[in-house]
């Protein structure tokens, strides 16, 4: 079996690709909820929610914090910022491509 080495950015995008995990991140962004508080609005078992949380932890998007005997979750902003920077690096490229397309269409229109 071939093992693929996964970089952190790929793990972040993989984690964010799932709509349930994005909803979980939104819920965590509003405080430091427990697993039970995170699971409350979802129609899934606690083990299923825990699996989603583990994916988010592996991507380092969230951090598990122990308070007494209870675990709470908190967002970690660095991975999101890294993904944002990566996306923004392509903004210049796409803007240039769209500008060139716009110029081409203007020339084509003026010929007609």
Backbone as numpy.savetxt, mean C-alpha at the origin, in Angstrom:
# Nx Ny Nz CAx CAy CAz Cx Cy Cz
11.95 -26.26 -6.86 11.11 -25.08 -6.86 12.00 -23.84 -6.86
11.62 -22.86 -7.64 12.38 -21.62 -7.74 11.93 -20.68 -6.61
12.90 -20.11 -5.91 12.59 -19.13 -4.87 12.86 -17.74 -5.42
11.89 -16.87 -5.29 12.04 -15.51 -5.77 12.40 -14.60 -4.60
13.42 -13.82 -4.80 13.81 -12.84 -3.79 12.90 -11.63 -3.95
12.25 -11.24 -2.90 11.31 -10.13 -2.98 11.90 -8.91 -2.29
11.91 -7.78 -2.98 12.39 -6.56 -2.36 11.23 -5.90 -1.59
11.57 -5.00 -0.72 10.57 -4.37 0.14 9.50 -3.62 -0.64
9.89 -2.93 -1.70 8.92 -2.18 -2.49 7.88 -3.12 -3.10
8.33 -4.27 -3.56 7.40 -5.27 -4.12 6.45 -5.77 -3.05
6.96 -5.98 -1.85 6.11 -6.43 -0.74 5.07 -5.37 -0.40
5.46 -4.11 -0.44 4.53 -3.03 -0.15 3.40 -3.01 -1.18
3.77 -3.05 -2.47 2.74 -3.04 -3.52 1.86 -4.28 -3.46
2.44 -5.41 -3.14 1.65 -6.64 -3.01 0.66 -6.51 -1.85
1.12 -5.97 -0.75 0.23 -5.79 0.41 -0.89 -4.80 0.10
-0.55 -3.73 -0.61 -1.54 -2.70 -0.93 -2.51 -3.13 -2.04
-2.18 -4.19 -2.77 -3.02 -4.64 -3.87 -4.36 -5.20 -3.40
-4.42 -5.63 -2.17 -5.64 -6.25 -1.64 -6.54 -5.18 -1.02
-7.81 -5.08 -1.45 -8.71 -4.05 -0.91 -8.98 -4.20 0.59
-9.02 -5.43 1.08 -9.23 -5.64 2.53 -8.07 -5.06 3.31
-6.84 -5.29 2.86 -5.69 -4.75 3.57 -5.66 -3.23 3.51
-6.11 -2.64 2.41 -6.18 -1.17 2.34 -7.20 -0.65 3.35
-8.32 -1.36 3.51 -9.32 -0.96 4.51 -8.76 -1.12 5.93
-8.00 -2.18 6.14 -7.37 -2.39 7.45 -6.40 -1.24 7.74
-5.60 -0.85 6.75 -4.67 0.27 6.95 -5.42 1.55 7.30
-6.53 1.78 6.63 -7.33 2.98 6.92 -7.83 2.95 8.36
-8.26 1.78 8.79 -8.75 1.62 10.18 -7.61 1.87 11.17
-6.43 1.35 10.88 -5.29 1.53 11.77 -4.85 2.99 11.80
-5.03 3.70 10.69 -4.62 5.11 10.63 -5.42 6.00 11.57
-6.53 5.51 12.06 -7.39 6.31 12.94 -7.11 6.09 14.42
-6.05 5.38 14.73 -5.71 5.13 16.13 -4.80 3.93 16.25
-4.80 3.30 17.40 -3.99 2.12 17.65 -4.91 0.97 18.04
-5.65 0.42 17.05 -6.64 -0.61 17.37 -6.02 -1.97 17.69
-6.81 -2.79 18.35 -6.45 -4.18 18.62 -6.93 -5.03 17.43
-6.57 -6.30 17.41 -7.02 -7.19 16.34 -8.54 -7.25 16.32
-9.15 -7.35 17.50 -10.61 -7.42 17.59 -11.25 -6.15 17.03
-10.68 -5.00 17.32 -11.23 -3.74 16.81 -11.06 -3.65 15.29
-9.96 -4.16 14.80 -9.73 -4.16 13.34 -10.73 -5.10 12.67
-10.95 -6.26 13.26 -11.81 -7.29 12.66 -13.29 -6.93 12.69
-13.69 -6.07 13.61 -15.10 -5.76 13.85 -15.93 -5.49 12.58
-15.51 -4.60 11.68 -16.39 -4.32 10.53 -16.33 -5.37 9.41
-15.40 -6.31 9.50 -15.23 -7.29 8.43 -16.00 -8.57 8.74
-16.49 -9.19 7.69 -17.20 -10.46 7.85 -16.22 -11.60 7.61
-15.23 -11.69 8.52 -14.23 -12.76 8.42 -13.76 -13.11 9.82
-13.14 -14.25 9.92 -12.67 -14.74 11.21 -11.45 -13.95 11.68
-11.17 -14.05 12.97 -9.96 -13.41 13.51 -8.69 -13.99 12.87
-8.62 -15.32 12.64 -7.43 -15.84 11.96 -7.24 -15.25 10.56
-8.33 -15.00 9.85 -8.23 -14.40 8.51 -7.70 -12.98 8.61
-8.19 -12.22 9.57 -7.71 -10.85 9.79 -6.23 -10.90 10.17
-5.87 -11.86 11.03 -4.47 -12.00 11.44 -3.55 -12.27 10.25
-4.02 -13.05 9.29 -3.21 -13.31 8.09 -2.96 -12.02 7.32
-4.00 -11.19 7.19 -3.84 -9.90 6.52 -2.86 -9.02 7.29
-2.95 -9.03 8.60 -2.05 -8.22 9.42 -0.60 -8.68 9.26
-0.40 -9.99 9.15 0.96 -10.51 8.97 1.55 -10.05 7.64
0.74 -10.00 6.59 1.22 -9.51 5.29 1.62 -8.03 5.42
0.79 -7.26 6.11 1.09 -5.83 6.31 2.34 -5.64 7.16
2.52 -6.51 8.15 3.73 -6.45 8.99 4.97 -6.83 8.20
4.86 -7.86 7.37 6.00 -8.30 6.56 6.45 -7.19 5.61
5.48 -6.43 5.10 5.79 -5.30 4.23 6.22 -4.07 5.03
6.22 -4.22 6.35 6.61 -3.16 7.29 5.72 -1.92 7.19
4.44 -2.14 6.81 3.48 -1.05 6.74 2.85 -0.77 8.10
2.88 -1.78 8.96 2.33 -1.62 10.31 3.31 -2.21 11.32
3.09 -1.80 12.56 3.92 -2.29 13.66 3.01 -2.79 14.76
3.36 -3.92 15.34 2.60 -4.50 16.44 3.20 -3.98 17.74
2.37 -3.42 18.61 2.83 -2.85 19.87 2.09 -3.54 21.02
2.85 -4.08 21.95 2.23 -4.77 23.09 1.99 -3.77 24.21
0.74 -3.70 24.63 0.34 -2.86 25.76 -0.30 -3.78 26.78
0.44 -4.08 27.83 -0.04 -5.06 28.81 -0.10 -6.42 28.15
-1.30 -7.01 28.11 -1.47 -8.32 27.48 -2.10 -8.21 26.10
-2.29 -6.99 25.62 -2.99 -6.76 24.36 -2.04 -6.18 23.32
-2.23 -6.60 22.08 -1.46 -6.04 20.98 -2.28 -4.98 20.25
-1.63 -3.89 19.96 -2.23 -2.81 19.19 -1.39 -2.64 17.93
-1.97 -1.98 16.93 -1.27 -1.80 15.66 -1.16 -0.33 15.32
-0.04 0.00 14.70 0.24 1.39 14.34 0.84 1.42 12.94
0.50 2.45 12.17 1.05 2.61 10.82 2.52 2.98 10.89
3.27 2.54 9.90 4.66 2.93 9.71 4.70 3.68 8.38
5.15 4.91 8.39 5.04 5.73 7.18 6.15 5.54 6.16
7.31 5.04 6.54 8.43 4.93 5.61 8.12 4.11 4.36
7.51 2.91 4.46 7.24 2.14 3.24 6.29 2.85 2.26
5.29 3.53 2.80 4.37 4.28 1.93 5.11 5.42 1.26
5.96 6.10 2.01 6.74 7.20 1.44 7.69 6.69 0.36
8.29 5.52 0.57 9.17 4.93 -0.44 8.39 4.61 -1.72
7.19 4.05 -1.56 6.35 3.74 -2.72 5.93 5.02 -3.44
5.60 6.03 -2.68 5.21 7.32 -3.26 6.36 7.92 -4.07
7.56 7.86 -3.53 8.73 8.38 -4.25 8.97 7.61 -5.54
8.79 6.29 -5.49 8.99 5.47 -6.68 7.97 5.86 -7.76
6.72 6.02 -7.36 5.67 6.41 -8.31 5.96 7.80 -8.88
6.35 8.72 -7.99 6.64 10.09 -8.44 7.81 10.14 -9.40
8.74 9.20 -9.29 9.89 9.20 -10.20 9.44 8.96 -11.64
8.32 8.31 -11.82 7.80 8.06 -13.17 6.87 9.18 -13.64
6.48 10.08 -12.76 5.61 11.19 -13.13 6.28 12.06 -14.18
7.56 12.34 -14.02 8.30 13.16 -14.97 8.26 12.49 -16.35
8.52 11.20 -16.39 8.51 10.45 -17.64 7.14 10.55 -18.32
6.08 10.26 -17.57 4.74 10.26 -18.17 4.31 11.65 -18.58
4.67 12.66 -17.81 4.33 14.03 -18.20 5.01 14.39 -19.51
6.26 13.99 -19.67 6.99 14.25 -20.91 6.32 13.54 -22.08
5.93 12.28 -21.86 5.26 11.52 -22.92 3.94 12.17 -23.32
3.17 12.62 -22.33 1.89 13.26 -22.62 2.08 14.60 -23.32
3.13 15.35 -22.93 3.43 16.61 -23.62 3.76 16.36 -25.08
4.55 15.33 -25.35 4.90 14.99 -26.72 3.67 14.58 -27.52
2.79 13.82 -26.90 1.55 13.43 -27.56 0.70 14.66 -27.86
0.59 15.57 -26.90 -0.17 16.80 -27.11 0.39 17.62 -28.26
1.71 17.74 -28.33 2.34 18.48 -29.44 2.06 17.81 -30.78
2.14 16.50 -30.81 1.86 15.75 -32.03 0.42 15.99 -32.49
-0.53 15.91 -31.55 -1.93 16.12 -31.90 -2.20 17.55 -32.38
-1.53 18.54 -31.78 -1.69 19.93 -32.23 -1.21 20.08 -33.66
-0.05 19.50 -33.99 0.51 19.58 -35.34 -0.42 18.90 -36.33
-0.92 17.75 -35.95 -1.80 16.98 -36.82 -3.09 17.77 -37.08
-3.64 18.40 -36.05 -4.85 19.20 -36.18 -4.64 20.43 -37.07
-3.50 21.05 -36.91 -3.21 22.25 -37.70 -3.01 21.94 -39.18
-2.59 20.71 -39.50 -2.43 20.30 -40.90 -3.78 20.07 -41.57
-4.78 19.73 -40.79 -6.12 19.43 -41.35 -6.93 20.65 -41.50
